[in-house]
Amino acid sequence: MTLLNPSELNMYRRRFLCALYKLAKGLMDKPVDADKVFKEMDIGSFSGIEKEATDNLVEDAILNEYVKRENGREIILTTDGVQWCMRECNS
């Protein structure tokens, strides 16, 4: 079972990916800790369940082929992820 429903995933996807894009400095192969990305989003409504919410957002981004897992909790943007972020985060 996932913590975030489809509506919430849609709502937070942009914030999560744009935070990753910012932390990765727009680079495709720069690993970033997923928990740092979630913290960068600055959402207080998940107090105590941040890890689960982060995992849901990471899984959503992987399914959409915007990110890939690296070592541990690190993720990197894919080519599609960088292109999506260039469209959505710079507007």
Z-matrix of the N, CA and C atoms (Angstrom, degrees):
N
C 1 1.456
C 2 1.535 1 109.40
N 3 1.310 2 115.44 1 141.61
C 4 1.455 3 119.31 2 179.36
C 5 1.529 4 110.36 3 -99.69
N 6 1.290 5 114.89 4 151.48
C 7 1.460 6 121.18 5 179.16
C 8 1.528 7 110.90 6 -73.95
N 9 1.331 8 115.99 7 -42.09
C 10 1.461 9 121.06 8 -176.86
C 11 1.527 10 110.62 9 -95.70
N 12 1.313 11 115.99 10 134.05
C 13 1.468 12 119.42 11 176.86
C 14 1.536 13 108.60 12 -82.82
N 15 1.330 14 118.13 13 168.81
C 16 1.471 15 120.33 14 -177.71
C 17 1.533 16 114.23 15 -54.83
N 18 1.306 17 117.50 16 -37.40
C 19 1.459 18 120.90 17 178.98
C 20 1.532 19 110.80 18 -64.59
N 21 1.325 20 116.48 19 -42.60
C 22 1.470 21 120.66 20 178.98
C 23 1.524 22 110.87 21 -67.63
N 24 1.342 23 117.04 22 -39.60
C 25 1.463 24 119.78 23 177.21
C 26 1.524 25 110.50 24 -59.46
N 27 1.314 26 117.01 25 -44.60
C 28 1.463 27 120.44 26 177.51
C 29 1.518 28 111.35 27 -61.16
N 30 1.323 29 116.33 28 -39.73
C 31 1.458 30 121.48 29 -177.31
C 32 1.541 31 111.66 30 -68.00
N 33 1.335 32 116.80 31 -39.95
C 34 1.467 33 120.79 32 -175.28
C 35 1.523 34 114.06 33 -94.93
N 36 1.334 35 118.81 34 -12.55
C 37 1.473 36 121.71 35 -177.43
C 38 1.523 37 111.31 36 -55.77
N 39 1.318 38 116.12 37 -48.78
C 40 1.472 39 119.72 38 -177.08
C 41 1.525 40 111.01 39 -62.20
N 42 1.313 41 116.57 40 -45.49
C 43 1.471 42 119.45 41 -179.43
C 44 1.523 43 111.07 42 -62.38
N 45 1.328 44 116.85 43 -41.34
C 46 1.459 45 121.14 44 -178.74
C 47 1.527 46 110.59 45 -65.67
N 48 1.322 47 116.68 46 -50.59
C 49 1.463 48 119.74 47 -177.59
C 50 1.524 49 111.96 48 -67.17
N 51 1.312 50 117.65 49 -36.69
C 52 1.470 51 119.86 50 177.79
C 53 1.524 52 111.23 51 -68.56
N 54 1.334 53 117.40 52 -35.09
C 55 1.463 54 120.71 53 175.47
C 56 1.528 55 109.88 54 -65.74
N 57 1.328 56 117.40 55 -41.88
C 58 1.465 57 121.22 56 176.53
C 59 1.524 58 110.30 57 -62.24
N 60 1.313 59 116.87 58 -45.04
C 61 1.463 60 122.14 59 179.65
C 62 1.531 61 110.77 60 -58.16
N 63 1.311 62 115.94 61 -42.47
C 64 1.466 63 120.86 62 178.87
C 65 1.526 64 110.82 63 -65.10
N 66 1.340 65 116.81 64 -48.03
C 67 1.464 66 120.67 65 -178.45
C 68 1.531 67 112.05 66 -67.14
N 69 1.326 68 116.97 67 -32.05
C 70 1.465 69 121.43 68 178.52
C 71 1.524 70 111.49 69 -84.26
N 72 1.323 71 116.22 70 -0.21
C 73 1.459 72 122.73 71 -179.59
C 74 1.533 73 111.49 72 56.18
N 75 1.341 74 114.97 73 33.92
C 76 1.460 75 120.61 74 177.51
C 77 1.520 76 114.90 75 74.78
N 78 1.331 77 117.11 76 8.03
C 79 1.463 78 120.67 77 -176.84
C 80 1.523 79 111.40 78 -94.30
N 81 1.322 80 115.17 79 140.10
C 82 1.453 81 120.66 80 -176.15
C 83 1.526 82 112.28 81 -72.81
N 84 1.306 83 119.29 82 -38.72
C 85 1.459 84 121.54 83 -172.57
C 86 1.523 85 113.94 84 -101.39
N 87 1.318 86 118.18 85 22.14
C 88 1.467 87 120.90 86 -179.44
C 89 1.529 88 109.83 87 -97.25
N 90 1.344 89 117.53 88 108.99
C 91 1.469 90 120.10 89 179.92
C 92 1.531 91 111.59 90 -68.05
N 93 1.328 92 114.95 91 139.02
C 94 1.461 93 121.62 92 178.88
C 95 1.526 94 107.61 93 -135.25
N 96 1.314 95 116.94 94 138.37
C 97 1.456 96 121.57 95 177.90
C 98 1.533 97 109.42 96 -67.75
N 99 1.323 98 116.46 97 126.69
C 100 1.465 99 121.83 98 -177.14
C 101 1.524 100 111.93 99 -58.99
N 102 1.335 101 117.11 100 -35.04
C 103 1.467 102 120.09 101 179.78
C 104 1.529 103 111.21 102 -67.86
N 105 1.327 104 117.16 103 -33.14
C 106 1.471 105 120.30 104 175.85
C 107 1.525 106 110.49 105 -67.30
N 108 1.322 107 115.65 106 -37.16
C 109 1.465 108 119.86 107 178.09
C 110 1.526 109 109.53 108 -62.44
N 111 1.337 110 116.44 109 -46.30
C 112 1.462 111 120.30 110 179.82
C 113 1.527 112 110.59 111 -61.50
N 114 1.322 113 116.18 112 -42.38
C 115 1.473 114 120.39 113 179.16
C 116 1.528 115 110.72 114 -62.47
N 117 1.322 116 116.68 115 -37.76
C 118 1.471 117 121.78 116 178.91
C 119 1.531 118 111.18 117 -62.88
N 120 1.333 119 117.01 118 -27.84
C 121 1.468 120 121.35 119 179.23
C 122 1.524 121 111.16 120 -66.94
N 123 1.331 122 116.92 121 -25.26
C 124 1.471 123 123.31 122 177.76
C 125 1.528 124 112.23 123 56.60
N 126 1.335 125 114.74 124 55.93
C 127 1.463 126 121.13 125 176.66
C 128 1.519 127 108.09 126 -108.61
N 129 1.305 128 117.65 127 120.11
C 130 1.456 129 121.15 128 -177.70
C 131 1.515 130 114.59 129 -90.76
N 132 1.316 131 118.15 130 -7.96
C 133 1.463 132 120.19 131 -172.63
C 134 1.526 133 114.21 132 -78.23
N 135 1.333 134 118.25 133 -0.67
C 136 1.463 135 120.92 134 -179.11
C 137 1.524 136 112.07 135 -113.26
N 138 1.303 137 117.16 136 27.34
C 139 1.456 138 121.55 137 -177.72
C 140 1.531 139 110.88 138 -55.02
N 141 1.337 140 114.90 139 123.50
C 142 1.453 141 120.81 140 179.23
C 143 1.517 142 114.00 141 92.38
N 144 1.308 143 117.84 142 -16.98
C 145 1.469 144 120.72 143 -179.90
C 146 1.536 145 110.60 144 -128.72
N 147 1.330 146 115.35 145 29.74
C 148 1.456 147 120.66 146 -178.19
C 149 1.523 148 111.95 147 -60.44
N 150 1.337 149 117.22 148 -41.79
C 151 1.465 150 121.05 149 -177.38
C 152 1.531 151 110.91 150 -61.65
N 153 1.327 152 116.61 151 -44.06
C 154 1.463 153 120.22 152 179.84
C 155 1.526 154 111.42 153 -65.28
N 156 1.332 155 116.87 154 -42.07
C 157 1.463 156 120.51 155 178.25
C 158 1.531 157 110.22 156 -63.95
N 159 1.334 158 116.25 157 -42.05
C 160 1.463 159 120.98 158 177.52
C 161 1.520 160 110.37 159 -60.28
N 162 1.333 161 116.53 160 -46.05
C 163 1.467 162 120.60 161 179.99
C 164 1.523 163 111.47 162 -60.11
N 165 1.331 164 117.43 163 -39.86
C 166 1.469 165 120.97 164 177.68
C 167 1.522 166 110.93 165 -62.39
N 168 1.321 167 116.88 166 -43.98
C 169 1.460 168 120.81 167 -179.40
C 170 1.529 169 111.64 168 -67.50
N 171 1.326 170 116.92 169 -37.93
C 172 1.466 171 121.00 170 177.37
C 173 1.522 172 109.64 171 -64.58
N 174 1.327 173 117.47 172 -47.19
C 175 1.464 174 120.82 173 179.76
C 176 1.529 175 111.34 174 -60.20
N 177 1.331 176 116.66 175 -41.37
C 178 1.463 177 120.93 176 176.84
C 179 1.530 178 110.58 177 -60.57
N 180 1.326 179 116.62 178 -44.48
C 181 1.466 180 120.90 179 -179.12
C 182 1.529 181 111.27 180 -66.90
N 183 1.334 182 117.31 181 -35.33
C 184 1.465 183 120.98 182 177.03
C 185 1.526 184 109.94 183 -67.72
N 186 1.326 185 117.21 184 -45.07
C 187 1.465 186 120.85 185 178.89
C 188 1.525 187 112.06 186 -60.11
N 189 1.326 188 116.32 187 -34.32
C 190 1.462 189 121.14 188 178.15
C 191 1.532 190 112.32 189 -85.17
N 192 1.332 191 115.49 190 0.74
C 193 1.468 192 123.00 191 178.79
C 194 1.524 193 113.31 192 62.42
N 195 1.341 194 116.34 193 32.85
C 196 1.459 195 121.65 194 176.34
C 197 1.521 196 112.20 195 -92.35
N 198 1.329 197 117.34 196 -23.89
C 199 1.468 198 121.59 197 179.41
C 200 1.525 199 109.77 198 -139.15
N 201 1.333 200 113.84 199 162.81
C 202 1.464 201 122.40 200 171.64
C 203 1.519 202 107.41 201 -129.08
N 204 1.326 203 115.46 202 151.94
C 205 1.465 204 120.33 203 175.25
C 206 1.517 205 109.25 204 -77.96
N 207 1.309 206 114.81 205 145.59
C 208 1.455 207 121.77 206 172.75
C 209 1.522 208 106.94 207 -114.26
N 210 1.306 209 118.37 208 -134.50
C 211 1.468 210 122.53 209 179.36
C 212 1.518 211 110.83 210 -84.11
N 213 1.325 212 116.74 211 136.31
C 214 1.465 213 120.74 212 177.36
C 215 1.512 214 111.21 213 58.89
N 216 1.338 215 116.16 214 -122.57
C 217 1.467 216 120.93 215 -177.92
C 218 1.528 217 112.00 216 -100.21
N 219 1.340 218 116.66 217 14.99
C 220 1.456 219 119.98 218 179.02
C 221 1.526 220 110.38 219 -81.89
N 222 1.322 221 114.60 220 144.13
C 223 1.457 222 122.04 221 176.71
C 224 1.525 223 108.47 222 -131.35
N 225 1.330 224 115.63 223 156.90
C 226 1.467 225 120.25 224 175.60
C 227 1.525 226 108.47 225 -132.53
N 228 1.308 227 115.67 226 150.55
C 229 1.457 228 121.33 227 175.34
C 230 1.525 229 109.74 228 -72.40
N 231 1.318 230 116.59 229 142.23
C 232 1.460 231 122.30 230 171.96
C 233 1.524 232 108.06 231 -89.58
N 234 1.314 233 116.19 232 176.02
C 235 1.473 234 120.20 233 175.35
C 236 1.526 235 109.93 234 -58.40
N 237 1.345 236 116.47 235 -45.75
C 238 1.470 237 120.16 236 178.05
C 239 1.528 238 111.15 237 -61.79
N 240 1.330 239 116.44 238 -38.01
C 241 1.457 240 120.61 239 179.35
C 242 1.516 241 112.41 240 -64.28
N 243 1.328 242 116.24 241 -43.96
C 244 1.466 243 119.95 242 178.23
C 245 1.521 244 110.22 243 -63.06
N 246 1.334 245 116.93 244 -43.88
C 247 1.462 246 120.12 245 179.66
C 248 1.526 247 111.22 246 -63.25
N 249 1.346 248 117.09 247 -41.63
C 250 1.466 249 120.94 248 177.97
C 251 1.526 250 109.58 249 -61.32
N 252 1.326 251 116.34 250 -45.21
C 253 1.467 252 120.65 251 -178.33
C 254 1.520 253 111.61 252 -65.55
N 255 1.334 254 116.93 253 -38.40
C 256 1.464 255 119.53 254 178.25
C 257 1.518 256 110.53 255 -61.16
N 258 1.331 257 116.78 256 -36.65
C 259 1.486 258 121.08 257 178.12
C 260 1.527 259 111.52 258 -74.29
N 261 1.331 260 116.43 259 -47.55
C 262 1.468 261 121.48 260 -168.27
C 263 1.525 262 115.08 261 -90.06
N 264 1.330 263 117.41 262 -29.72
C 265 1.466 264 119.87 263 -173.26
C 266 1.513 265 113.70 264 -92.86
N 267 1.305 266 117.03 265 -19.18
C 268 1.469 267 120.36 266 -177.82
C 269 1.522 268 112.40 267 -100.40
N 270 1.328 269 116.45 268 8.38
C 271 1.469 270 118.60 269 -177.54
C 272 1.515 271 111.62 270 -96.19
